[in-house]
Amino acid sequence: MPRRTHVHSATISKHQETYPRMISTALDQAVWRQHPRVVKFLLPQKGIRVHVVNGDGQTPLMIARQKGDPVIVRMLEEAGVTTRDARSPLLSHR
């Protein structure tokens, strides 16, 4: 039997605290983990989806505000990220 990962365990148990963002982007994860250097690296990358909502219905900016991280909030706002343009990941390919 294959060894279970944290993501696998979270999926089975539906225990969101183990892995809080089951559907997310790299930017979501960098914001959630409060890594401003990673956020700074990701923002100018081609194809980065800054307005996509994750599995919890939050954008990266919403996550940064929830975490109370003023540095990342400012970085996202200066990059033009708003919550006004939030959209489902199913529509993000447009």
Summary of the structure (lengths in Angstrom):
residues: 94
radius of gyration: 14.0
end to end distance: 40.5
largest distance: 48.2
contacts: 231
relative contact order: 0.16
helix: 45%
strand: 2%
